[in-house]
Amino acid sequence: MSVNTHTCLTIECDVCGQDYEPDEYTLHFRDLAEARDVASRSGWTVTADRQVICALGDVDHQAAIDALMPPEPITQCTGQLGLDGSAEG
């Protein structure tokens, strides 16, 4: 009988700390690509910088996802009326 050391990855939500446990046990993954694929297919958000956000839809999780979004563009054309009816540049 031999003893072998194996390195594996587990997934944990960066917002609430919940482990990825689809069937009430923690899954162990061989590599980052496998972990990312499984988490994404299960509705979790995985960012390019390895941030992981579970699918819980509360205010804190939505704020974390919103923080990843770029700011809304401001488009203003010359001669366009503002929402208050005033003339803009």
mmCIF file of the C-alpha atoms, coordinates in Angstrom:
data_MODEL
# 
_entry.id   MODEL 
# 
loop_
_atom_site.group_PDB 
_atom_site.id 
_atom_site.type_symbol 
_atom_site.label_atom_id 
_atom_site.label_alt_id 
_atom_site.label_comp_id 
_atom_site.label_asym_id 
_atom_site.label_entity_id 
_atom_site.label_seq_id 
_atom_site.pdbx_PDB_ins_code 
_atom_site.Cartn_x 
_atom_site.Cartn_y 
_atom_site.Cartn_z 
_atom_site.occupancy 
_atom_site.B_iso_or_equiv 
_atom_site.pdbx_formal_charge 
_atom_site.auth_seq_id 
_atom_site.auth_comp_id 
_atom_site.auth_asym_id 
_atom_site.auth_atom_id 
_atom_site.pdbx_PDB_model_num 
ATOM 1  C CA . MET A 1 1  ? 0.000   0.000  0.000   1.00 0.00 ? 1  MET A CA 1 
ATOM 2  C CA . SER A 1 2  ? 1.401   3.376  -0.946  1.00 0.00 ? 2  SER A CA 1 
ATOM 3  C CA . VAL A 1 3  ? 0.496   6.833  0.264   1.00 0.00 ? 3  VAL A CA 1 
ATOM 4  C CA . ASN A 1 4  ? 0.165   9.465  -2.442  1.00 0.00 ? 4  ASN A CA 1 
ATOM 5  C CA . THR A 1 5  ? -0.227  13.200 -2.136  1.00 0.00 ? 5  THR A CA 1 
ATOM 6  C CA . HIS A 1 6  ? -2.734  14.846 -4.456  1.00 0.00 ? 6  HIS A CA 1 
ATOM 7  C CA . THR A 1 7  ? -3.297  18.552 -4.904  1.00 0.00 ? 7  THR A CA 1 
ATOM 8  C CA . CYS A 1 8  ? -6.868  19.594 -5.570  1.00 0.00 ? 8  CYS A CA 1 
ATOM 9  C CA . LEU A 1 9  ? -9.025  22.706 -5.641  1.00 0.00 ? 9  LEU A CA 1 
ATOM 10 C CA . THR A 1 10 ? -12.284 23.509 -3.898  1.00 0.00 ? 10 THR A CA 1 
ATOM 11 C CA . ILE A 1 11 ? -14.597 26.449 -4.577  1.00 0.00 ? 11 ILE A CA 1 
ATOM 12 C CA . GLU A 1 12 ? -15.767 28.967 -1.994  1.00 0.00 ? 12 GLU A CA 1 
ATOM 13 C CA . CYS A 1 13 ? -17.878 32.090 -2.517  1.00 0.00 ? 13 CYS A CA 1 
ATOM 14 C CA . ASP A 1 14 ? -15.833 35.265 -2.048  1.00 0.00 ? 14 ASP A CA 1 
ATOM 15 C CA . VAL A 1 15 ? -18.890 37.117 -0.702  1.00 0.00 ? 15 VAL A CA 1 
ATOM 16 C CA . CYS A 1 16 ? -20.361 34.749 1.903   1.00 0.00 ? 16 CYS A CA 1 
ATOM 17 C CA . GLY A 1 17 ? -17.748 31.985 2.205   1.00 0.00 ? 17 GLY A CA 1 
ATOM 18 C CA . GLN A 1 18 ? -20.151 29.197 1.230   1.00 0.00 ? 18 GLN A CA 1 
ATOM 19 C CA . ASP A 1 19 ? -18.414 26.113 -0.145  1.00 0.00 ? 19 ASP A CA 1 
ATOM 20 C CA . TYR A 1 20 ? -19.568 24.715 -3.466  1.00 0.00 ? 20 TYR A CA 1 
ATOM 21 C CA . GLU A 1 21 ? -21.521 21.689 -2.213  1.00 0.00 ? 21 GLU A CA 1 
ATOM 22 C CA . PRO A 1 22 ? -24.163 20.676 -4.744  1.00 0.00 ? 22 PRO A CA 1 
ATOM 23 C CA . ASP A 1 23 ? -25.030 17.406 -3.002  1.00 0.00 ? 23 ASP A CA 1 
ATOM 24 C CA . GLU A 1 24 ? -24.078 18.383 0.556   1.00 0.00 ? 24 GLU A CA 1 
ATOM 25 C CA . TYR A 1 25 ? -20.430 17.441 0.148   1.00 0.00 ? 25 TYR A CA 1 
ATOM 26 C CA . THR A 1 26 ? -17.503 19.549 -0.993  1.00 0.00 ? 26 THR A CA 1 
ATOM 27 C CA . LEU A 1 27 ? -16.359 18.765 -4.511  1.00 0.00 ? 27 LEU A CA 1 
ATOM 28 C CA . HIS A 1 28 ? -12.646 18.597 -5.217  1.00 0.00 ? 28 HIS A CA 1 
ATOM 29 C CA . PHE A 1 29 ? -11.349 19.548 -8.658  1.00 0.00 ? 29 PHE A CA 1 
ATOM 30 C CA . ARG A 1 30 ? -8.151  18.559 -10.460 1.00 0.00 ? 30 ARG A CA 1 
ATOM 31 C CA . ASP A 1 31 ? -7.492  21.987 -11.954 1.00 0.00 ? 31 ASP A CA 1 
ATOM 32 C CA . LEU A 1 32 ? -8.758  25.547 -12.233 1.00 0.00 ? 32 LEU A CA 1 
ATOM 33 C CA . ALA A 1 33 ? -10.414 25.017 -15.609 1.00 0.00 ? 33 ALA A CA 1 
ATOM 34 C CA . GLU A 1 34 ? -12.546 22.153 -14.278 1.00 0.00 ? 34 GLU A CA 1 
ATOM 35 C CA . ALA A 1 35 ? -13.534 24.124 -11.163 1.00 0.00 ? 35 ALA A CA 1 
ATOM 36 C CA . ARG A 1 36 ? -14.425 27.195 -13.223 1.00 0.00 ? 36 ARG A CA 1 
ATOM 37 C CA . ASP A 1 37 ? -16.504 25.187 -15.713 1.00 0.00 ? 37 ASP A CA 1 
ATOM 38 C CA . VAL A 1 38 ? -18.503 23.347 -13.059 1.00 0.00 ? 38 VAL A CA 1 
ATOM 39 C CA . ALA A 1 39 ? -19.136 26.505 -11.017 1.00 0.00 ? 39 ALA A CA 1 
ATOM 40 C CA . SER A 1 40 ? -20.210 28.484 -14.087 1.00 0.00 ? 40 SER A CA 1 
ATOM 41 C CA . ARG A 1 41 ? -22.590 25.747 -15.237 1.00 0.00 ? 41 ARG A CA 1 
ATOM 42 C CA . SER A 1 42 ? -24.163 25.794 -11.759 1.00 0.00 ? 42 SER A CA 1 
ATOM 43 C CA . GLY A 1 43 ? -24.994 29.494 -11.890 1.00 0.00 ? 43 GLY A CA 1 
ATOM 44 C CA . TRP A 1 44 ? -21.992 30.770 -9.959  1.00 0.00 ? 44 TRP A CA 1 
ATOM 45 C CA . THR A 1 45 ? -20.066 33.759 -11.320 1.00 0.00 ? 45 THR A CA 1 
ATOM 46 C CA . VAL A 1 46 ? -16.353 33.220 -11.911 1.00 0.00 ? 46 VAL A CA 1 
ATOM 47 C CA . THR A 1 47 ? -14.302 36.250 -12.941 1.00 0.00 ? 47 THR A CA 1 
ATOM 48 C CA . ALA A 1 48 ? -11.053 36.414 -14.881 1.00 0.00 ? 48 ALA A CA 1 
ATOM 49 C CA . ASP A 1 49 ? -9.185  37.257 -11.670 1.00 0.00 ? 49 ASP A CA 1 
ATOM 50 C CA . ARG A 1 50 ? -10.517 34.086 -9.956  1.00 0.00 ? 50 ARG A CA 1 
ATOM 51 C CA . GLN A 1 51 ? -13.196 35.835 -7.910  1.00 0.00 ? 51 GLN A CA 1 
ATOM 52 C CA . VAL A 1 52 ? -16.084 33.434 -7.288  1.00 0.00 ? 52 VAL A CA 1 
ATOM 53 C CA . ILE A 1 53 ? -19.604 34.554 -6.386  1.00 0.00 ? 53 ILE A CA 1 
ATOM 54 C CA . CYS A 1 54 ? -22.276 31.977 -5.567  1.00 0.00 ? 54 CYS A CA 1 
ATOM 55 C CA . ALA A 1 55 ? -25.798 32.104 -6.983  1.00 0.00 ? 55 ALA A CA 1 
ATOM 56 C CA . LEU A 1 56 ? -27.405 33.464 -3.805  1.00 0.00 ? 56 LEU A CA 1 
ATOM 57 C CA . GLY A 1 57 ? -29.309 36.521 -4.998  1.00 0.00 ? 57 GLY A CA 1 
ATOM 58 C CA . ASP A 1 58 ? -29.194 38.732 -1.910  1.00 0.00 ? 58 ASP A CA 1 
ATOM 59 C CA . VAL A 1 59 ? -28.108 42.388 -1.732  1.00 0.00 ? 59 VAL A CA 1 
ATOM 60 C CA . ASP A 1 60 ? -24.448 41.627 -0.915  1.00 0.00 ? 60 ASP A CA 1 
ATOM 61 C CA . HIS A 1 61 ? -24.036 39.194 -3.812  1.00 0.00 ? 61 HIS A CA 1 
ATOM 62 C CA . GLN A 1 62 ? -25.762 41.547 -6.251  1.00 0.00 ? 62 GLN A CA 1 
ATOM 63 C CA . ALA A 1 63 ? -23.521 44.413 -5.074  1.00 0.00 ? 63 ALA A CA 1 
ATOM 64 C CA . ALA A 1 64 ? -20.436 42.277 -5.751  1.00 0.00 ? 64 ALA A CA 1 
ATOM 65 C CA . ILE A 1 65 ? -21.658 41.507 -9.270  1.00 0.00 ? 65 ILE A CA 1 
ATOM 66 C CA . ASP A 1 66 ? -22.619 45.142 -9.896  1.00 0.00 ? 66 ASP A CA 1 
ATOM 67 C CA . ALA A 1 67 ? -19.123 46.229 -8.837  1.00 0.00 ? 67 ALA A CA 1 
ATOM 68 C CA . LEU A 1 68 ? -17.712 44.151 -11.716 1.00 0.00 ? 68 LEU A CA 1 
ATOM 69 C CA . MET A 1 69 ? -19.732 46.070 -14.292 1.00 0.00 ? 69 MET A CA 1 
ATOM 70 C CA . PRO A 1 70 ? -18.290 49.107 -16.052 1.00 0.00 ? 70 PRO A CA 1 
ATOM 71 C CA . PRO A 1 71 ? -19.982 52.440 -15.409 1.00 0.00 ? 71 PRO A CA 1 
ATOM 72 C CA . GLU A 1 72 ? -22.905 53.261 -17.648 1.00 0.00 ? 72 GLU A CA 1 
ATOM 73 C CA . PRO A 1 73 ? -21.857 55.401 -20.577 1.00 0.00 ? 73 PRO A CA 1 
ATOM 74 C CA . ILE A 1 74 ? -23.031 58.986 -20.683 1.00 0.00 ? 74 ILE A CA 1 
ATOM 75 C CA . THR A 1 75 ? -24.025 59.939 -24.176 1.00 0.00 ? 75 THR A CA 1 
ATOM 76 C CA . GLN A 1 76 ? -24.872 63.530 -24.855 1.00 0.00 ? 76 GLN A CA 1 
ATOM 77 C CA . CYS A 1 77 ? -25.148 64.893 -28.366 1.00 0.00 ? 77 CYS A CA 1 
ATOM 78 C CA . THR A 1 78 ? -24.836 68.550 -29.240 1.00 0.00 ? 78 THR A CA 1 
ATOM 79 C CA . GLY A 1 79 ? -28.268 70.153 -29.211 1.00 0.00 ? 79 GLY A CA 1 
ATOM 80 C CA . GLN A 1 80 ? -29.864 67.281 -27.304 1.00 0.00 ? 80 GLN A CA 1 
ATOM 81 C CA . LEU A 1 81 ? -32.421 68.180 -24.661 1.00 0.00 ? 81 LEU A CA 1 
ATOM 82 C CA . GLY A 1 82 ? -31.732 67.099 -21.108 1.00 0.00 ? 82 GLY A CA 1 
ATOM 83 C CA . LEU A 1 83 ? -34.296 65.036 -19.210 1.00 0.00 ? 83 LEU A CA 1 
ATOM 84 C CA . ASP A 1 84 ? -35.482 68.207 -17.483 1.00 0.00 ? 84 ASP A CA 1 
ATOM 85 C CA . GLY A 1 85 ? -36.086 69.871 -20.863 1.00 0.00 ? 85 GLY A CA 1 
ATOM 86 C CA . SER A 1 86 ? -33.081 72.166 -20.701 1.00 0.00 ? 86 SER A CA 1 
ATOM 87 C CA . ALA A 1 87 ? -30.827 72.489 -23.724 1.00 0.00 ? 87 ALA A CA 1 
ATOM 88 C CA . GLU A 1 88 ? -27.523 70.666 -23.361 1.00 0.00 ? 88 GLU A CA 1 
ATOM 89 C CA . GLY A 1 89 ? -24.225 71.879 -24.933 1.00 0.00 ? 89 GLY A CA 1 
# 
